[in-house]
Amino acid sequence: MQDAGIILVVEVRPEDARTLSLCLAALEAEFRLAVSVEQAIQLLQRAIFREAIVAAELNVGQDPMIAYLSDLPATDLIVATGPPGDWEMERSARFAGADFYLPRPVSVNSLAQTLRKPALTEIGSEPQAQTGLDTKARTFMETK
């Protein structure tokens, strides 16, 4: 059941899911992508994730998805993503338990700094434009 070192990514907007997937692939991070709250819950029932990146707008019932994740004892780091300049969204995300708030679109370097991974310039490569998600990005349906 343990997936230590694998990051849970919950993003329902396709363009934001793609951007996060490309950034994480550039950082050579292993992750599981859920494109709905329901998929995220199912992934969480099957594995333990110490780190999560989640859209700040998502809710589990009446509660923010961030609060749901912060209640899990194994979750050490929660990164919320949301609209740039939306201070109320950032405040709400942090109040719910997010450790960091990154404005969309997320950049490789801001994600690297947040996840404490080598920055893109230290990796020595740039993410290449791709028509689909990197093979490391496995959606919930692919892991079924």
C-alpha positions as a Python dict, from the first residue, in 0.01 Angstrom:
ca = {
    (1, 'M'): (0, 0, 0),
    (2, 'Q'): (294, 237, 52),
    (3, 'D'): (388, 473, -234),
    (4, 'A'): (644, 678, -40),
    (5, 'G'): (820, 923, -265),
    (6, 'I'): (535, 932, -514),
    (7, 'I'): (345, 1261, -529),
    (8, 'L'): (-33, 1275, -550),
    (9, 'V'): (-149, 1538, -800),
    (10, 'V'): (-516, 1637, -807),
    (11, 'E'): (-604, 1874, -1088),
    (12, 'V'): (-930, 1873, -1282),
    (13, 'R'): (-849, 2131, -1549),
    (14, 'P'): (-674, 1954, -1839),
    (15, 'E'): (-433, 2239, -1919),
    (16, 'D'): (-324, 2268, -1555),
    (17, 'A'): (-291, 1891, -1521),
    (18, 'R'): (-72, 1888, -1831),
    (19, 'T'): (147, 2174, -1705),
    (20, 'L'): (198, 2006, -1367),
    (21, 'S'): (273, 1675, -1536),
    (22, 'L'): (536, 1832, -1762),
    (23, 'C'): (695, 2018, -1470),
    (24, 'L'): (711, 1706, -1253),
    (25, 'A'): (847, 1498, -1541),
    (26, 'A'): (1118, 1762, -1594),
    (27, 'L'): (1206, 1725, -1226),
    (28, 'E'): (1209, 1346, -1268),
    (29, 'A'): (950, 1316, -992),
    (30, 'E'): (723, 1015, -971),
    (31, 'F'): (355, 1103, -935),
    (32, 'R'): (0, 984, -976),
    (33, 'L'): (-246, 1217, -1144),
    (34, 'A'): (-612, 1223, -1042),
    (35, 'V'): (-840, 1426, -1265),
    (36, 'S'): (-1130, 1430, -1019),
    (37, 'V'): (-1183, 1430, -643),
    (38, 'E'): (-1334, 1082, -670),
    (39, 'Q'): (-1020, 947, -840),
    (40, 'A'): (-803, 1110, -574),
    (41, 'I'): (-1003, 945, -295),
    (42, 'Q'): (-970, 608, -466),
    (43, 'L'): (-594, 653, -505),
    (44, 'L'): (-569, 749, -138),
    (45, 'Q'): (-754, 432, -42),
    (46, 'R'): (-490, 226, -223),
    (47, 'A'): (-169, 412, -137),
    (48, 'I'): (-2, 646, 109),
    (49, 'F'): (128, 973, -34),
    (50, 'R'): (361, 1191, 170),
    (51, 'E'): (338, 1483, -75),
    (52, 'A'): (37, 1621, -260),
    (53, 'I'): (-24, 1896, -512),
    (54, 'V'): (-391, 1989, -527),
    (55, 'A'): (-610, 2253, -688),
    (56, 'A'): (-718, 2487, -408),
    (57, 'E'): (-1076, 2503, -540),
    (58, 'L'): (-1153, 2132, -490),
    (59, 'N'): (-1380, 2006, -214),
    (60, 'V'): (-1459, 1671, -59),
    (61, 'G'): (-1822, 1717, 34),
    (62, 'Q'): (-1840, 2052, 213),
    (63, 'D'): (-1470, 2060, 311),
    (64, 'P'): (-1168, 2165, 107),
    (65, 'M'): (-969, 1876, -42),
    (66, 'I'): (-666, 2036, 126),
    (67, 'A'): (-825, 1989, 470),
    (68, 'Y'): (-904, 1627, 386),
    (69, 'L'): (-539, 1567, 294),
    (70, 'S'): (-404, 1754, 596),
    (71, 'D'): (-607, 1524, 823),
    (72, 'L'): (-419, 1221, 688),
    (73, 'P'): (-129, 1144, 924),
    (74, 'A'): (111, 1039, 648),
    (75, 'T'): (80, 1358, 443),
    (76, 'D'): (388, 1570, 515),
    (77, 'L'): (362, 1835, 241),
    (78, 'I'): (60, 1987, 69),
    (79, 'V'): (105, 2231, -218),
    (80, 'A'): (-206, 2417, -330),
    (81, 'T'): (-235, 2565, -678),
    (82, 'G'): (-474, 2840, -770),
    (83, 'P'): (-535, 3161, -958),
    (84, 'P'): (-256, 3421, -938),
    (85, 'G'): (-331, 3719, -715),
    (86, 'D'): (-629, 3552, -547),
    (87, 'W'): (-523, 3631, -190),
    (88, 'E'): (-849, 3501, -44),
    (89, 'M'): (-798, 3164, -217),
    (90, 'E'): (-440, 3150, -91),
    (91, 'R'): (-548, 3239, 264),
    (92, 'S'): (-821, 2974, 256),
    (93, 'A'): (-578, 2712, 121),
    (94, 'R'): (-324, 2784, 393),
    (95, 'F'): (-595, 2786, 662),
    (96, 'A'): (-713, 2444, 537),
    (97, 'G'): (-361, 2305, 574),
    (98, 'A'): (-160, 2386, 262),
    (99, 'D'): (210, 2437, 326),
    (100, 'F'): (258, 2633, 3),
    (101, 'Y'): (43, 2811, -255),
    (102, 'L'): (164, 2830, -614),
    (103, 'P'): (-16, 3047, -869),
    (104, 'R'): (-112, 2889, -1199),
    (105, 'P'): (43, 2820, -1437),
    (106, 'V'): (301, 2654, -1214),
    (107, 'S'): (662, 2685, -1329),
    (108, 'V'): (925, 2413, -1307),
    (109, 'N'): (1151, 2627, -1091),
    (110, 'S'): (881, 2728, -840),
    (111, 'L'): (776, 2364, -813),
    (112, 'A'): (1139, 2253, -774),
    (113, 'Q'): (1193, 2501, -492),
    (114, 'T'): (870, 2399, -317),
    (115, 'L'): (945, 2026, -345),
    (116, 'R'): (1313, 2080, -259),
    (117, 'K'): (1434, 1931, -586),
    (118, 'P'): (1715, 2060, -810),
    (119, 'A'): (1603, 2359, -1017),
    (120, 'L'): (1564, 2322, -1391),
    (121, 'T'): (1894, 2497, -1457),
    (122, 'E'): (2064, 2246, -1227),
    (123, 'I'): (1904, 1954, -1408),
    (124, 'G'): (2046, 2079, -1735),
    (125, 'S'): (1743, 2016, -1954),
    (126, 'E'): (1428, 2195, -2052),
    (127, 'P'): (1085, 2037, -2068),
    (128, 'Q'): (997, 1965, -2426),
    (129, 'A'): (659, 2052, -2566),
    (130, 'Q'): (468, 1729, -2599),
    (131, 'T'): (131, 1645, -2742),
    (132, 'G'): (43, 1415, -2454),
    (133, 'L'): (136, 1358, -2094),
    (134, 'D'): (473, 1209, -2017),
    (135, 'T'): (474, 835, -1957),
    (136, 'K'): (553, 899, -1590),
    (137, 'A'): (216, 1071, -1562),
    (138, 'R'): (-28, 791, -1506),
    (139, 'T'): (-387, 889, -1459),
    (140, 'F'): (-609, 697, -1225),
    (141, 'M'): (-765, 507, -1515),
    (142, 'E'): (-425, 380, -1629),
    (143, 'T'): (-341, 249, -1281),
    (144, 'K'): (-672, 62, -1244),
}
